[in-house]
């Protein structure tokens, strides 16, 4: 058995969930700037997450759910998951984003698990608070080590794929490290670089 862990936003999904939600709320540009700073490694991930989610306070939870059901998947997402499963990989999604987005994608793609954060809501309205599995810059590395221990899978049999600075911690735990349409800070730590928005390009390197 092997393990493949994919980031969600701008990796399995073609865009950033929080940017898409903020656009609906008329705060797209403001949130996008913070996202860019965080993904480039210039801003602490936890601080950026708290800051961005606070701007969504007052948004109707049902609207968030409806938007997240229709998030656009990255070209090649279905194919890469199918092919990796044929190669005996467990395929998992880690996201500093939100379960309201990763869970529908998990069902569509047939992923084995998704680990992400929860947007807190009260009386059907977002409170601007967030909690969950992926709150910090080190969270993905921490979770991948737990999964490797649980599944008895080595670093040598682990593939990771992401695009931003908050993927660095999981890159340290895998021998196959894919930077997908990624920021320079992540490309430096990768041994596979794909600059085309097509996840099937990864297969050229791992067959």
N, C-alpha and C positions, 0 to 999 in steps of 0.2 A: 504493500500500500504506500502511496505517496500523498503529499499534501500540496494543494495550490490555493493560495490566498490572494484574492483580488480586492483592491480598493473599490469603492462604489462610484463616488462622484468623479466625473471626467475620466473614468476607467471602464467599469462595466456600464455606467450610465453616461450619456452624451450631454454633460452639463453639470452644474452644481445645484443640488437640491435647494439649498438656502437662498441662492441667487434667484432661482425661479420663483420661490415663494415670495421673496422680497419684491420682485417685479410686480407681482399681483397686488402688493400692498403699497405700491408707489415708492418703494425704497431701494429699487434695484441698484442704482449707481453707488449709493452709500455702502451697501452691504458688499457689493462686488469688489470695491476697493479694499475692504478689510480681508475678504477671502484671498485676494491676490497677495496681500502682504503675508498672510499666514502660510499660504502654499509655497511661497518663495523662501520661507524661513526667516523672514524679517520681523515676525511678530509671534509671540508665544501662542501655541495652538489653543490652550485652555482659555486664555484671556480673549482671544479672537472669537471663540465659540460663544462664550458668555455675552460678549458685546453684541454679536450679530443676532443671537436668539432674542435678546432683550428688545431688539427693534421690531420683532414680530408680535409683541404683546398686543392683544386685542383682536388678533386674526381669528376668524371662525374655524374651529377645529375640523368641521365637516368639509369645509372648502379645502383645507390642507390635505385631508385624506383623498378627496377627489382629484386634486392636482397630482398627488404623488402616485396614484394608480396609473397615471398616463405618462410618467416620466419616460423620455426617449432613451432606449437602450443603445449602447455603442454598436456600430457595425461590427459584425463578427462575434457578438456576445453569445448568441445561441450556439454557434458552431464551435467556439473554443471550449465551452463547457462540455458539450457532447463529446468532442474529441479527447479531452483530458480524462473524462470518465472512462472512455474506452481504454485509456492507458493506465487505468487503476489509480487515478487520483481522487481523493476527496476534495471537492471544490467548495471553498468557503469565501464569504464576503465580509470584510472588515470595513466599517465606515465611521468616520468622525461626524457623519451626518446622522440621519434619523431613521428609526425602524419603520416609520410610516412610509418611507421610500424603499428601504431594503427588503422588507417582507414581501411586497407584491413582486419585486424583481426575483426574489428567491423562488417564489412559486412559478413564475413564468419560465425561468431558466433551469429549474430543477437543481438548485444549489443544495448542498448538504446542510449548511447553516449560515446564518447572518448574525453579526455582532455589531451593534450600533447604539445610538442614543435615543432617548425618549423626550419628545416635546411635552412639557407639562401643560395640562389643560384643566380648567375648572368651569363647570356649567357650560361646557361646549366652546369655551374661549381660551386661546393660548394666554398663559400668564407671563410669558417672557422668561420662564425658567426651563432648565434642561438638566437631565441626569442620565447616567447609563454606563455602558461598557467601554466607551471610546472617548473619554473626556480630555485626555492628556496627550502630550507629544509622545510619551513612552507607551501608551496603551496598547498599540498594535503589537509591539515587541513582546510585551508582557503576556498578551493573549495567545500569541503564536507559540510561545514557550509552553504555556499550559496545554494547548492542543497537541503539540509534539509529544509531551509527556503522557497525556491521556491515550493517544493513538499509537504511541511507541514508533514515532516517525522521526528520522534523523534530519539534521540540517542539510545533509547531502541529498535527501529525497524531498526537499521542500522548495517549491517555486513561489515567489512573490511577485506581484505586479501592481504598480501604483504610479502616481504622477506628481505628488507634492511632498513637502518637507515632513509632514506628519506620517509619511510612509517610511522614513529613515530607520525608525526603531525596528520595524519588521525586516528590513533589508539585512540587518546584522544577523538575523537568525536563519538565513537561507543561502544555499550555494547558487541557486538560480534566481537572479535578480533582474526583473524587467522594468525598465523605465519607459512608460507608455505616454507618448506626447507630453513629456514631463518637463518640470522646471530643472534648471541647470544643477541646483543643489542635489537633486536625486540622480540625475544622469551620471554624476561623478562617482556614485557608489554602485552603479549598475554594471552587469556584464552582458546584458542584452538591451539595446536601445531601439525602440520602434517609434518613428516619428510620423507614421501614417495612421489615420483614424480607422484602423481595421485590426481587430484583435486576433484574427486568424494569422496575421504575419508572425505572431509568436511561435506558431507551429513549425515554421521554417528552421527554428533554432533548437527545438527540443525533440524532434523525431529521431 
